Amino acid sequence: MIDLPELLSFFASSLKQVNPMITSKGSCDTERSSQSFNLLTLMVDTLTIIANKLLNSDPQQTELYFLEFGLSDLVEVMV
C-alpha cells in the first residue's frame, strides 16, 4: 500500500507519454500473440487489475491513498 503513490505516479507519467494509436503484437507463435493490442488499453487494464486487488484487500486505505496521492497525477494526464 505504501508503494501506491509511486505506482500511480509511474502510470500517470507513462500515460502522458504513450501514443494512444500504437498497437503491440506478441513475439511467440500462439493465437493470442497474433492479435494486436492497443498499448493505452493494456496500461489502463493493468492499472485496473492492480487497483481492484488493492481495493479488495483494504478499501478504506486504498481510497484514502488514491484520493490523497494519485488523483492529482491522473487528473493532470487528462488535462
C-alpha positions as CSV (number, residue, x, y, z in Angstrom):
1,M,0.0,0.0,0.0
2,I,2.9,2.4,0.7
3,D,4.1,2.0,-2.9
4,L,0.7,3.1,-4.3
5,P,1.7,6.7,-4.7
6,E,4.8,5.8,-6.7
7,L,2.8,3.3,-8.8
8,L,0.2,5.9,-9.6
9,S,2.9,8.5,-10.4
10,F,4.6,6.0,-12.7
11,F,1.3,5.2,-14.6
12,A,0.5,8.9,-14.8
13,S,3.8,9.8,-16.4
14,S,3.6,6.8,-18.7
15,L,0.1,7.7,-19.8
16,K,1.3,11.2,-20.7
17,Q,4.0,9.8,-22.9
18,V,2.2,6.9,-24.7
19,N,0.8,7.4,-28.1
20,P,-2.8,6.1,-27.9
21,M,-2.7,4.9,-31.5
22,I,0.2,2.5,-31.1
23,T,-0.5,-1.2,-31.0
24,S,1.7,-4.1,-30.0
25,K,1.9,-7.7,-31.1
26,G,3.3,-10.7,-29.2
27,S,6.5,-12.4,-30.2
28,C,5.6,-16.0,-29.9
29,D,3.5,-18.2,-32.3
30,T,0.3,-18.6,-30.3
31,E,-3.2,-17.4,-31.3
32,R,-3.1,-14.6,-28.6
33,S,0.2,-13.2,-29.9
34,S,-1.2,-12.9,-33.4
35,Q,-3.7,-10.3,-32.2
36,S,-2.7,-6.6,-31.9
37,F,-3.3,-4.8,-28.6
38,N,-3.6,-1.1,-28.0
39,L,-0.8,0.0,-25.6
40,L,-3.0,2.5,-23.9
41,T,-5.7,-0.1,-23.3
42,L,-3.2,-2.5,-21.9
43,M,-1.8,0.1,-19.5
44,V,-5.3,1.0,-18.3
45,D,-6.3,-2.6,-17.9
46,T,-3.1,-3.3,-15.9
47,L,-3.7,-0.4,-13.6
48,T,-7.4,-1.5,-13.1
49,I,-6.3,-5.0,-12.1
50,I,-3.8,-3.8,-9.6
51,A,-6.2,-1.2,-8.2
52,N,-9.0,-3.7,-7.8
53,K,-6.8,-6.1,-6.0
54,L,-5.7,-3.4,-3.6
55,L,-9.2,-2.1,-3.2
56,N,-10.4,-5.6,-2.3
57,S,-7.7,-6.1,0.3
58,D,-8.1,-2.8,2.1
59,P,-10.9,-0.5,0.7
60,Q,-10.5,2.5,3.1
61,Q,-6.8,2.7,2.9
62,T,-6.8,2.3,-0.9
63,E,-9.4,5.0,-1.3
64,L,-7.5,7.4,1.0
65,Y,-4.2,6.8,-0.7
66,F,-5.8,7.2,-4.2
67,L,-7.5,10.5,-3.3
68,E,-4.5,11.9,-1.4
69,F,-1.7,10.9,-3.7
70,G,-2.9,9.5,-7.1
71,L,-5.9,11.6,-8.2
72,S,-3.9,14.8,-8.9
73,D,-1.4,12.9,-11.1
74,L,-4.1,11.2,-13.1
75,V,-6.1,14.4,-13.5
76,E,-3.0,16.1,-15.0
77,V,-2.9,13.4,-17.6
78,M,-6.5,14.2,-18.7
79,V,-5.9,17.9,-19.0
